[in-house]
Amino acid sequence: MDPNRIAVVPFRVTTADSLLGEGFAELLAQEFTGEGGPRAVDMSTTLSAWRHAGGGLRTPLALDSAMMLARRLGSGILLQGSIVGLAGRLSINAAMVNSATAAPIGQPARVAGSADSLESMLRQVAASLLGIGASERVLKSARLSKSPAALRSYLEGLALWRRGFAVQAARAFEASVEADSLFASAIYQRWLMGQAYAGGGVVTSGWTPRTRARIDLLTPRERKVFEAYVGKGQPRTRMQAYLERRRAAEELGDSPEAWFSVGDYVYHDGNAVVGPDSLIPLARQFFSLAVGLDTQPVFLFHLTEIAINTRDTTLMRRLLPAYANVDSEDKWIHRWGLAAALGDASILETLRRNAPKEWSNTTFLLTGAVMDSPIPIGAFMDVAAQLPAGGPRPVLNGMLEALQMARGRPAAAEAIRRPSPTSAVPFAFLMHTGDRFDSSMLASAGDRVLADSASEVSRQCLRARLVIERGGTIPLDSASIQLNTRCRNVLRAWDSWNRGSLTDSALARLDTVVTYGRMSNFLGFEHRLLSRVYEAKGDTARAVRAMHLYPHDYGGAHSAPTQRELGRVLLMARDTAGAIMAYERYLSLRAEAQPPLIAERDSVKAIVARLTRRVVP
């Protein structure tokens, strides 16, 4: 235990406002920065441990339980208190004790005042607990708001955020900022929401400059996390961004947001900074550290996605109980994903009996996230049937259409599209799925569904790619191709390679384009093009490396063709075990394939059978 480390647990409350106990403790903890006094454990970590120990909005922990919690968090000091409300006035008491002996530390703080003067009372409590030498620093701080409405919405947002209600939390923080446009911590928390839930129904634009404008009023912890995410205003390379995020997480140590930030960066940009072989292991490590500190649903979701897509049944079973203390609206679908991947009929039946009455758009992000998983399509269709007719059904239908394409079922995808056009699906999701085309899907039905599902820019790129693949010529400087720089550069390299005029510098540029690919700009085929170029040059090692250079975070129509091609290249590299693994993953994705992909699937089955006989006595 660190004698200079303090755990601030939620206060006991006897007011009508049950959020006040958690909120006041969180605001108070932010004053313990380690400058001239103890440093507080990250409040999200404390609250997560507190809830796991049985703490609740109306069920405070007894002293001995709170002391045990503090010791588990490595804190030599425990701070707890109470808030009593009567006739519009509050009385606040707070005291620090040694977490091992319960011996008092310093003098307790006692303040009273109007319920509308919470900010002033907070400063008085902090100044009293921190001592006379710190009073001036605390009282001069302008980080919080003097607006009762802004503070109330801020506390509501914190409580919702901790419990995983992302969209509602974002609205609460927005209401706080609307009540006080200079409220630094509320601005910061709304920015943080966008980083964690980008694309999940929380708008992100505009909050980074607003947070930077108030950066001097952020707490040291908030500032470190913010600058790790976005930098200090100067351009930085991907490697610099990764190292700065990792350094911030290691320095803070107990900040789940900081560990999540570095894990998220590795997950989405890992090919460029840590290489394809280290991407998943490192992302898993960093997400695990975040989850170990706080079972915040967004942290659990990323680790759940990795567990399902890597078929790690041990991790899946370890994650299932973690959802017991999660209140998030997405809890049900995440548990369903784990149970479906495990094939646990008992849990699935329990979930079926207790399906939620309403669904949100973010609920079905899991559908896209586990396209590469062993979950059978029938399981997805079963859960989709429970969705009410209104609400986010068009979003779900678009995701199910993409799933059918990813599993090699063009006719099924077209059947979903007819009554419910994919145009209702958010553009961001189409960008992640619709443009992942492969020549194995050249049959008219599959080609048409895929082309209709893509954005106009992606559609033009796909059409241009087909022309080049068939030996034709296209105007690579046409307006439509110019809109997509990545598409233009990749297709130009392909055209040159077909004509035998690909230079070493052009190949180097193509390698860079592929290495720096991520979910948001991945075309679906450029890694296979790069591999074929290196194979033609006799560089097998680089051909194998190129096959691994694709975004691992979401599946799509590229996944099965990637695994099929990877198996072939690994065989060329004399890695029979690796080839079998890649082919078997391909077969799991094509288990329910429809024509014209059945013949291809069966040929791969024959290859695996032959290889298995060769390696198994």
QUIDA-V709910 format. One record per pair of residues at least 6 apart in sequence whose C-alpha atoms are under 8 Angstrom apart, sorted by the first residue. I is the first residue (numbers start at 0). J is the second residue. D is the distance in whole Angstrom. If there is no record, write none. Layout:
# QUIDA-V709910
i=I j=J d=D
i=I j=J d=D
This chain:
# QUIDA-V709910
i=0 j=70 d=7
i=0 j=73 d=4
i=0 j=74 d=5
i=0 j=75 d=5
i=1 j=73 d=6
i=1 j=74 d=5
i=1 j=75 d=5
i=2 j=74 d=7
i=2 j=75 d=4
i=2 j=76 d=7
i=3 j=33 d=8
i=3 j=36 d=7
i=3 j=37 d=5
i=3 j=38 d=6
i=3 j=74 d=7
i=3 j=75 d=7
i=3 j=76 d=7
i=4 j=37 d=5
i=4 j=38 d=5
i=4 j=39 d=6
i=4 j=40 d=7
i=4 j=73 d=7
i=4 j=74 d=5
i=4 j=75 d=6
i=4 j=76 d=6
i=5 j=31 d=8
i=5 j=37 d=6
i=5 j=38 d=6
i=5 j=39 d=5
i=5 j=40 d=6
i=5 j=69 d=8
i=5 j=74 d=5
i=5 j=75 d=6
i=5 j=76 d=5
i=5 j=77 d=6
i=5 j=78 d=7
i=6 j=28 d=8
i=6 j=39 d=6
i=6 j=40 d=5
i=6 j=45 d=7
i=6 j=69 d=6
i=6 j=72 d=8
i=6 j=74 d=6
i=6 j=76 d=6
i=6 j=77 d=5
i=6 j=78 d=6
i=7 j=24 d=6
i=7 j=25 d=8
i=7 j=27 d=8
i=7 j=28 d=6
i=7 j=39 d=7
i=7 j=40 d=8
i=7 j=42 d=8
i=7 j=45 d=7
i=7 j=77 d=6
i=7 j=78 d=5
i=7 j=79 d=6
i=8 j=21 d=8
i=8 j=24 d=6
i=8 j=45 d=7
i=8 j=46 d=7
i=8 j=49 d=7
i=8 j=65 d=8
i=8 j=77 d=8
i=8 j=78 d=6
i=8 j=79 d=6
i=9 j=20 d=5
i=9 j=21 d=4
i=9 j=22 d=8
i=9 j=23 d=7
i=9 j=24 d=5
i=9 j=25 d=8
i=9 j=46 d=8
i=9 j=59 d=8
i=9 j=79 d=7
i=9 j=80 d=8
i=10 j=19 d=8
i=10 j=20 d=4
i=10 j=21 d=6
i=10 j=23 d=7
i=10 j=24 d=6
i=10 j=59 d=7
i=10 j=79 d=6
i=10 j=80 d=5
i=10 j=81 d=5
i=10 j=82 d=7
i=11 j=20 d=6
i=11 j=57 d=8
i=11 j=59 d=6
i=11 j=80 d=6
i=11 j=81 d=4
i=11 j=82 d=6
i=12 j=19 d=7
i=12 j=20 d=6
i=12 j=57 d=8
i=12 j=81 d=6
i=12 j=82 d=5
i=12 j=83 d=6
i=12 j=84 d=8
i=13 j=82 d=6
i=13 j=83 d=5
i=13 j=84 d=6
i=14 j=82 d=7
i=14 j=83 d=6
i=14 j=84 d=5
i=14 j=85 d=7
i=15 j=84 d=8
i=17 j=56 d=6
i=17 j=57 d=7
i=18 j=56 d=7
i=18 j=154 d=7
i=18 j=155 d=7
i=18 j=158 d=7
i=19 j=154 d=7
i=20 j=56 d=7
i=20 j=81 d=8
i=20 j=82 d=7
i=21 j=56 d=7
i=21 j=158 d=8
i=22 j=154 d=5
i=22 j=157 d=7
i=22 j=158 d=7
i=23 j=121 d=8
i=25 j=42 d=6
i=26 j=121 d=8
i=27 j=121 d=7
i=27 j=125 d=7
i=28 j=39 d=6
i=28 j=40 d=8
i=28 j=42 d=7
i=29 j=39 d=7
i=29 j=218 d=7
i=30 j=125 d=7
i=30 j=137 d=7
i=30 j=218 d=8
i=31 j=37 d=6
i=31 j=38 d=5
i=31 j=39 d=5
i=31 j=129 d=8
i=32 j=38 d=5
i=32 j=39 d=7
i=32 j=218 d=8
i=32 j=219 d=7
i=32 j=220 d=8
i=33 j=39 d=8
i=35 j=133 d=7
i=36 j=129 d=7
i=40 j=72 d=8
i=40 j=74 d=8
i=40 j=253 d=7
i=41 j=253 d=6
i=41 j=254 d=6
i=43 j=161 d=7
i=43 j=254 d=8
i=43 j=255 d=7
i=43 j=292 d=8
i=43 j=293 d=6
i=44 j=253 d=7
i=44 j=254 d=7
i=44 j=255 d=7
i=44 j=292 d=5
i=44 j=293 d=5
i=45 j=72 d=8
i=47 j=292 d=7
i=47 j=293 d=5
i=47 j=294 d=7
i=48 j=68 d=7
i=48 j=292 d=8
i=48 j=293 d=8
i=49 j=55 d=8
i=49 j=68 d=7
i=50 j=324 d=7
i=51 j=324 d=7
i=52 j=64 d=8
i=52 j=68 d=8
i=53 j=60 d=7
i=54 j=60 d=6
i=65 j=77 d=8
i=66 j=77 d=6
i=66 j=98 d=5
i=66 j=99 d=7
i=66 j=101 d=8
i=67 j=98 d=7
i=69 j=75 d=7
i=69 j=76 d=7
i=69 j=77 d=6
i=69 j=98 d=6
i=70 j=98 d=6
i=70 j=99 d=7
i=74 j=98 d=7
i=75 j=97 d=6
i=75 j=98 d=5
i=75 j=99 d=7
i=76 j=95 d=7
i=76 j=96 d=6
i=76 j=97 d=5
i=76 j=98 d=5
i=77 j=95 d=6
i=77 j=96 d=5
i=77 j=97 d=6
i=77 j=98 d=5
i=78 j=93 d=7
i=78 j=94 d=6
i=78 j=95 d=4
i=78 j=96 d=7
i=79 j=93 d=6
i=79 j=94 d=6
i=79 j=95 d=7
i=80 j=91 d=7
i=80 j=92 d=5
i=80 j=93 d=4
i=80 j=94 d=6
i=81 j=91 d=6
i=81 j=92 d=5
i=81 j=93 d=7
i=82 j=89 d=7
i=82 j=90 d=6
i=82 j=91 d=5
i=82 j=92 d=7
i=83 j=89 d=6
i=83 j=90 d=5
i=83 j=91 d=7
i=84 j=90 d=6
i=84 j=114 d=8
i=87 j=113 d=6
i=87 j=114 d=6
i=88 j=111 d=7
i=88 j=112 d=6
i=88 j=113 d=4
i=88 j=114 d=5
i=89 j=111 d=6
i=89 j=112 d=6
i=89 j=113 d=6
i=89 j=114 d=6
i=90 j=109 d=7
i=90 j=110 d=6
i=90 j=111 d=4
i=90 j=112 d=7
i=91 j=108 d=8
i=91 j=109 d=6
i=91 j=110 d=5
i=91 j=111 d=6
i=92 j=107 d=7
i=92 j=108 d=6
i=92 j=109 d=5
i=92 j=110 d=7
i=93 j=107 d=6
i=93 j=108 d=5
i=93 j=109 d=7
i=93 j=124 d=7
i=94 j=103 d=8
i=94 j=104 d=8
i=94 j=106 d=7
i=94 j=107 d=4
i=94 j=108 d=6
i=94 j=128 d=8
i=95 j=103 d=6
i=95 j=104 d=5
i=95 j=105 d=7
i=95 j=106 d=8
i=95 j=107 d=7
i=95 j=128 d=8
i=96 j=102 d=5
i=96 j=103 d=4
i=96 j=104 d=5
i=97 j=103 d=6
i=97 j=104 d=7
i=105 j=128 d=7
i=106 j=127 d=8
i=106 j=128 d=7
i=107 j=127 d=8
i=107 j=128 d=7
i=108 j=124 d=6
i=108 j=127 d=6
i=108 j=128 d=6
i=109 j=124 d=7
i=110 j=120 d=6
i=110 j=123 d=7
i=110 j=124 d=7
i=111 j=120 d=7
i=112 j=120 d=7
i=115 j=147 d=5
i=116 j=145 d=8
i=116 j=147 d=7
i=117 j=147 d=7
i=118 j=143 d=7
i=118 j=144 d=7
i=118 j=145 d=6
i=119 j=145 d=8
i=122 j=137 d=6
i=122 j=138 d=6
i=123 j=138 d=8
i=125 j=134 d=8
i=125 j=137 d=7
i=126 j=133 d=6
i=126 j=134 d=4
i=126 j=135 d=8
i=126 j=137 d=6
i=126 j=138 d=7
i=127 j=134 d=7
i=140 j=216 d=8
i=141 j=216 d=7
i=142 j=182 d=7
i=142 j=183 d=6
i=142 j=184 d=7
i=142 j=216 d=5
i=142 j=217 d=6
i=142 j=218 d=8
i=143 j=150 d=8
i=143 j=182 d=6
i=143 j=183 d=7
i=143 j=184 d=7
i=144 j=150 d=6
i=144 j=179 d=7
i=144 j=181 d=8
i=144 j=182 d=6
i=146 j=178 d=7
i=146 j=179 d=7
i=148 j=175 d=7
i=148 j=178 d=6
i=149 j=174 d=7
i=149 j=175 d=4
i=149 j=176 d=7
i=149 j=177 d=8
i=149 j=178 d=5
i=149 j=179 d=6
i=149 j=182 d=8
i=150 j=175 d=7
i=151 j=175 d=8
i=152 j=171 d=5
i=152 j=172 d=6
i=152 j=174 d=6
i=152 j=175 d=5
i=153 j=171 d=6
i=153 j=172 d=6
i=153 j=175 d=5
i=153 j=185 d=6
i=155 j=168 d=7
i=155 j=171 d=6
i=156 j=167 d=7
i=156 j=168 d=4
i=156 j=169 d=7
i=156 j=170 d=8
i=156 j=171 d=5
i=156 j=172 d=5
i=157 j=168 d=7
i=158 j=168 d=8
i=159 j=165 d=7
i=159 j=167 d=7
i=159 j=168 d=5
i=160 j=168 d=5
i=161 j=295 d=6
i=162 j=295 d=7
i=162 j=296 d=8
i=162 j=325 d=6
i=162 j=326 d=5
i=162 j=327 d=6
i=163 j=295 d=6
i=163 j=296 d=5
i=163 j=297 d=7
i=163 j=325 d=7
i=163 j=326 d=7
i=163 j=327 d=4
i=163 j=328 d=7
i=164 j=326 d=8
i=164 j=327 d=5
i=164 j=328 d=7
i=165 j=192 d=7
i=165 j=196 d=7
i=165 j=201 d=7
i=166 j=200 d=7
i=166 j=201 d=6
i=169 j=189 d=6
i=169 j=192 d=6
i=169 j=201 d=7
i=172 j=185 d=6
i=172 j=186 d=7
i=172 j=188 d=7
i=172 j=189 d=6
i=173 j=185 d=8
i=173 j=186 d=8
i=173 j=189 d=7
i=175 j=182 d=8
i=175 j=185 d=6
i=176 j=182 d=6
i=176 j=185 d=6
i=176 j=186 d=6
i=181 j=213 d=8
i=183 j=210 d=7
i=183 j=213 d=6
i=183 j=214 d=8
i=183 j=216 d=6
i=183 j=217 d=6
i=184 j=216 d=8
i=184 j=217 d=6
i=186 j=206 d=7
i=186 j=209 d=7
i=186 j=210 d=6
i=187 j=206 d=8
i=187 j=210 d=6
i=187 j=217 d=8
i=187 j=221 d=7
i=189 j=206 d=7
i=190 j=203 d=7
i=190 j=206 d=5
i=190 j=207 d=6
i=190 j=210 d=7
i=192 j=201 d=7
i=193 j=201 d=6
i=193 j=202 d=6
i=193 j=203 d=5
i=194 j=203 d=7
i=195 j=297 d=7
i=196 j=297 d=7
i=197 j=203 d=6
i=198 j=427 d=7
i=199 j=360 d=7
i=199 j=361 d=5
i=199 j=364 d=7
i=200 j=360 d=7
i=200 j=361 d=7
i=214 j=222 d=7
i=220 j=251 d=7
i=223 j=247 d=6
i=224 j=244 d=8
i=224 j=247 d=7
i=224 j=256 d=7
i=224 j=257 d=6
i=227 j=240 d=7
i=227 j=243 d=6
i=227 j=244 d=5
i=227 j=247 d=6
i=227 j=257 d=8
i=228 j=240 d=8
i=228 j=244 d=6
i=228 j=260 d=7
i=230 j=240 d=7
i=237 j=268 d=8
i=237 j=271 d=7
i=237 j=272 d=7
i=238 j=271 d=8
i=238 j=272 d=5
i=241 j=261 d=7
i=241 j=264 d=7
i=241 j=265 d=7
i=241 j=272 d=7
i=244 j=257 d=7
i=244 j=260 d=7
i=244 j=261 d=5
i=245 j=257 d=8
i=245 j=258 d=7
i=245 j=261 d=6
i=247 j=257 d=7
i=248 j=254 d=7
i=248 j=257 d=5
i=248 j=258 d=5
i=248 j=261 d=7
i=251 j=257 d=8
i=253 j=292 d=7
i=254 j=289 d=7
i=254 j=292 d=7
i=255 j=288 d=7
i=255 j=289 d=4
i=255 j=290 d=7
i=255 j=292 d=6
i=255 j=293 d=6
i=256 j=289 d=7
i=257 j=289 d=8
i=258 j=285 d=6
i=258 j=286 d=7
i=258 j=288 d=6
i=258 j=289 d=5
i=259 j=285 d=6
i=259 j=286 d=6
i=259 j=288 d=8
i=259 j=289 d=6
i=259 j=298 d=7
i=261 j=282 d=8
i=261 j=285 d=7
i=262 j=281 d=7
i=262 j=282 d=5
i=262 j=283 d=7
i=262 j=284 d=8
i=262 j=285 d=5
i=262 j=286 d=6
i=263 j=282 d=7
i=263 j=286 d=8
i=265 j=272 d=7
i=265 j=273 d=7
i=265 j=278 d=6
i=265 j=281 d=7
i=265 j=282 d=6
i=266 j=278 d=6
i=266 j=279 d=7
i=266 j=282 d=5
i=266 j=551 d=7
i=266 j=552 d=7
i=267 j=517 d=6
i=267 j=518 d=7
i=267 j=550 d=7
i=267 j=551 d=8
i=267 j=552 d=7
i=268 j=515 d=7
i=268 j=516 d=8
i=268 j=517 d=6
i=269 j=275 d=7
i=269 j=277 d=8
i=269 j=278 d=5
i=270 j=278 d=7
i=270 j=514 d=6
i=270 j=515 d=7
i=270 j=516 d=8
i=270 j=548 d=6
i=270 j=549 d=8
i=270 j=550 d=8
i=271 j=514 d=6
i=271 j=515 d=5
i=275 j=544 d=8
i=275 j=547 d=6
i=275 j=548 d=6
i=276 j=547 d=8
i=279 j=305 d=8
i=279 j=551 d=8
i=283 j=302 d=6
i=283 j=305 d=7
i=286 j=298 d=6
i=286 j=299 d=8
i=286 j=301 d=7
i=286 j=302 d=6
i=287 j=302 d=7
i=289 j=298 d=6
i=290 j=298 d=6
i=290 j=299 d=6
i=294 j=321 d=7
i=294 j=322 d=8
i=294 j=324 d=8
i=294 j=325 d=7
i=295 j=325 d=7
i=296 j=325 d=7
i=296 j=327 d=7
i=296 j=329 d=8
i=296 j=330 d=7
i=299 j=318 d=8
i=300 j=333 d=7
i=303 j=315 d=7
i=303 j=318 d=7
i=303 j=333 d=8
i=303 j=337 d=7
i=304 j=365 d=8
i=304 j=368 d=6
i=304 j=369 d=6
i=305 j=552 d=8
i=306 j=312 d=7
i=306 j=314 d=6
i=306 j=315 d=6
i=307 j=315 d=7
i=307 j=336 d=8
i=307 j=337 d=7
i=307 j=340 d=6
i=307 j=369 d=7
i=307 j=372 d=6
i=307 j=373 d=8
i=308 j=369 d=6
i=308 j=371 d=6
i=308 j=372 d=5
i=308 j=373 d=8
i=309 j=372 d=8
i=310 j=340 d=8
i=310 j=372 d=7
i=310 j=373 d=7
i=312 j=341 d=7
i=315 j=337 d=6
i=315 j=341 d=8
i=316 j=337 d=8
i=319 j=334 d=6
i=319 j=337 d=7
i=322 j=330 d=7
i=322 j=334 d=7
i=328 j=358 d=8
i=328 j=359 d=8
i=328 j=362 d=8
i=329 j=361 d=7
i=329 j=362 d=5
i=331 j=350 d=7
i=331 j=354 d=7
i=331 j=355 d=8
i=332 j=362 d=6
i=332 j=363 d=8
i=332 j=365 d=7
i=333 j=365 d=7
i=335 j=346 d=8
i=335 j=347 d=7
i=335 j=350 d=7
i=336 j=365 d=7
i=336 j=374 d=8
i=338 j=344 d=8
i=338 j=346 d=6
i=338 j=347 d=6
i=339 j=347 d=7
i=339 j=374 d=6
i=339 j=378 d=7
i=340 j=372 d=7
i=340 j=373 d=6
i=340 j=374 d=5
i=354 j=385 d=8
i=357 j=386 d=8
i=357 j=387 d=7
i=358 j=386 d=7
i=358 j=390 d=7
i=358 j=391 d=7
i=359 j=390 d=8
i=359 j=391 d=6
i=360 j=391 d=5
i=360 j=394 d=7
i=363 j=394 d=8
i=363 j=395 d=6
i=363 j=398 d=8
i=366 j=379 d=8
i=366 j=398 d=7
i=366 j=399 d=7
i=366 j=402 d=8
i=367 j=398 d=6
i=367 j=402 d=7
i=367 j=553 d=7
i=367 j=554 d=7
i=367 j=555 d=8
i=368 j=552 d=7
i=368 j=553 d=5
i=368 j=554 d=7
i=369 j=553 d=7
i=369 j=554 d=7
i=370 j=402 d=6
i=370 j=405 d=7
i=370 j=553 d=7
i=370 j=554 d=5
i=370 j=555 d=6
i=371 j=553 d=8
i=371 j=554 d=5
i=371 j=555 d=8
i=371 j=558 d=7
i=371 j=588 d=7
i=372 j=588 d=8
i=373 j=587 d=6
i=373 j=588 d=7
i=376 j=403 d=8
i=379 j=399 d=8
i=380 j=399 d=8
i=383 j=395 d=8
i=386 j=392 d=7
i=393 j=419 d=7
i=393 j=420 d=8
i=393 j=421 d=7
i=393 j=423 d=6
i=393 j=424 d=6
i=394 j=423 d=7
i=394 j=424 d=5
i=394 j=425 d=7
i=396 j=415 d=7
i=396 j=416 d=8
i=396 j=419 d=7
i=396 j=421 d=7
i=397 j=416 d=8
i=397 j=420 d=8
i=397 j=421 d=5
i=397 j=423 d=8
i=397 j=424 d=6
i=398 j=424 d=8
i=399 j=412 d=8
i=399 j=415 d=8
i=400 j=411 d=8
i=400 j=412 d=5
i=400 j=413 d=7
i=400 j=415 d=6
i=400 j=416 d=7
i=401 j=412 d=7
i=401 j=432 d=6
i=401 j=433 d=7
i=401 j=555 d=7
i=401 j=556 d=8
i=402 j=412 d=8
i=402 j=555 d=7
i=403 j=409 d=7
i=403 j=411 d=6
i=403 j=412 d=5
i=404 j=412 d=6
i=404 j=445 d=8
i=404 j=449 d=8
i=404 j=555 d=8
i=404 j=556 d=6
i=405 j=554 d=7
i=405 j=555 d=5
i=405 j=556 d=4
i=405 j=557 d=7
i=405 j=558 d=7
i=405 j=559 d=7
i=405 j=588 d=8
i=406 j=556 d=7
i=406 j=559 d=8
i=406 j=588 d=5
i=406 j=589 d=5
i=406 j=590 d=8
i=406 j=591 d=7
i=406 j=592 d=6
i=407 j=440 d=8
i=407 j=556 d=8
i=407 j=588 d=8
i=407 j=589 d=6
i=407 j=591 d=8
i=407 j=592 d=5
i=407 j=593 d=6
i=407 j=596 d=7
i=408 j=445 d=8
i=408 j=591 d=8
i=408 j=592 d=5
i=408 j=593 d=5
i=408 j=594 d=8
i=409 j=444 d=6
i=409 j=445 d=5
i=409 j=448 d=7
i=409 j=593 d=7
i=410 j=444 d=7
i=410 j=445 d=7
i=410 j=593 d=7
i=412 j=448 d=7
i=413 j=444 d=8
i=413 j=448 d=6
i=421 j=452 d=6
i=422 j=452 d=7
i=426 j=454 d=7
i=427 j=519 d=8
i=429 j=452 d=7
i=429 j=453 d=6
i=429 j=454 d=7
i=430 j=453 d=7
i=430 j=454 d=7
i=430 j=457 d=8
i=430 j=519 d=7
i=430 j=520 d=8
i=431 j=518 d=6
i=431 j=519 d=6
i=431 j=520 d=8
i=431 j=521 d=8
i=431 j=553 d=8
i=431 j=555 d=8
i=432 j=453 d=8
i=432 j=554 d=8
i=432 j=555 d=5
i=432 j=556 d=7
i=433 j=449 d=6
i=433 j=450 d=7
i=433 j=452 d=5
i=433 j=453 d=4
i=433 j=454 d=8
i=433 j=556 d=8
i=434 j=449 d=7
i=434 j=450 d=8
i=434 j=452 d=8
i=434 j=453 d=5
i=434 j=454 d=8
i=434 j=457 d=6
i=434 j=458 d=7
i=434 j=461 d=7
i=434 j=522 d=6
i=434 j=523 d=7
i=435 j=521 d=8
i=435 j=522 d=6
i=435 j=523 d=4
i=435 j=524 d=7
i=435 j=555 d=6
i=435 j=556 d=5
i=435 j=557 d=5
i=436 j=449 d=7
i=436 j=461 d=7
i=436 j=522 d=8
i=436 j=523 d=6
i=436 j=524 d=7
i=436 j=556 d=6
i=436 j=557 d=6
i=437 j=523 d=7
i=437 j=524 d=7
i=437 j=556 d=7
i=437 j=557 d=7
i=437 j=560 d=7
i=439 j=560 d=7
i=439 j=596 d=7
i=440 j=446 d=6
i=440 j=595 d=8
i=440 j=596 d=8
i=442 j=595 d=7
i=450 j=458 d=6
i=450 j=461 d=7
i=451 j=458 d=8
i=456 j=479 d=6
i=456 j=480 d=7
i=456 j=482 d=7
i=456 j=483 d=7
i=457 j=522 d=8
i=459 j=479 d=6
i=459 j=480 d=7
i=460 j=479 d=8
i=460 j=480 d=6
i=460 j=486 d=6
i=460 j=487 d=8
i=463 j=473 d=6
i=463 j=490 d=8
i=464 j=490 d=7
i=466 j=472 d=7
i=466 j=473 d=7
i=467 j=473 d=7
i=467 j=490 d=8
i=467 j=493 d=8
i=467 j=494 d=6
i=470 j=497 d=7
i=472 j=494 d=8
i=475 j=481 d=8
i=475 j=487 d=6
i=475 j=490 d=8
i=475 j=491 d=7
i=476 j=487 d=8
i=480 j=486 d=7
i=480 j=487 d=6
i=481 j=487 d=6
i=485 j=512 d=7
i=485 j=520 d=8
i=486 j=522 d=7
i=488 j=509 d=7
i=489 j=509 d=6
i=489 j=512 d=8
i=489 j=525 d=7
i=492 j=501 d=7
i=492 j=505 d=7
i=492 j=506 d=7
i=492 j=509 d=7
i=493 j=528 d=7
i=495 j=501 d=5
i=496 j=532 d=8
i=509 j=529 d=7
i=510 j=529 d=7
i=513 j=525 d=6
i=513 j=526 d=6
i=513 j=529 d=8
i=513 j=545 d=8
i=513 j=548 d=7
i=513 j=549 d=8
i=514 j=548 d=6
i=514 j=549 d=8
i=516 j=548 d=8
i=516 j=549 d=7
i=516 j=550 d=7
i=517 j=549 d=7
i=517 j=550 d=5
i=518 j=550 d=6
i=518 j=552 d=7
i=518 j=553 d=7
i=521 j=549 d=8
i=521 j=550 d=7
i=523 j=556 d=8
i=523 j=557 d=5
i=524 j=557 d=7
i=526 j=545 d=6
i=526 j=546 d=6
i=526 j=547 d=8
i=526 j=548 d=6
i=526 j=549 d=7
i=527 j=545 d=7
i=527 j=546 d=6
i=527 j=561 d=7
i=527 j=564 d=8
i=529 j=542 d=7
i=529 j=545 d=6
i=530 j=541 d=7
i=530 j=542 d=4
i=530 j=543 d=7
i=530 j=544 d=8
i=530 j=545 d=5
i=530 j=546 d=6
i=531 j=542 d=7
i=532 j=542 d=8
i=533 j=539 d=7
i=533 j=541 d=6
i=533 j=542 d=5
i=534 j=541 d=8
i=534 j=542 d=6
i=539 j=568 d=8
i=539 j=571 d=7
i=539 j=572 d=6
i=540 j=572 d=7
i=542 j=568 d=7
i=543 j=565 d=7
i=543 j=568 d=6
i=543 j=569 d=7
i=543 j=572 d=8
i=546 j=561 d=7
i=546 j=564 d=8
i=546 j=565 d=6
i=547 j=565 d=8
i=558 j=585 d=8
i=559 j=584 d=8
i=559 j=585 d=5
i=559 j=586 d=8
i=559 j=588 d=6
i=559 j=589 d=7
i=560 j=585 d=7
i=562 j=581 d=5
i=562 j=582 d=6
i=562 j=584 d=7
i=562 j=585 d=5
i=563 j=581 d=7
i=563 j=582 d=6
i=563 j=585 d=6
i=563 j=603 d=8
i=565 j=578 d=7
i=565 j=581 d=6
i=565 j=582 d=8
i=566 j=577 d=7
i=566 j=578 d=4
i=566 j=579 d=7
i=566 j=580 d=8
i=566 j=581 d=5
i=566 j=582 d=5
i=567 j=578 d=7
i=568 j=578 d=8
i=569 j=575 d=7
i=569 j=577 d=6
i=569 j=578 d=5
i=570 j=578 d=6
i=575 j=610 d=7
i=579 j=607 d=6
i=579 j=610 d=7
i=579 j=611 d=8
i=582 j=603 d=7
i=582 j=607 d=7
i=583 j=607 d=7
i=586 j=600 d=7
i=586 j=603 d=8
i=586 j=604 d=7
i=589 j=600 d=7
i=592 j=600 d=8
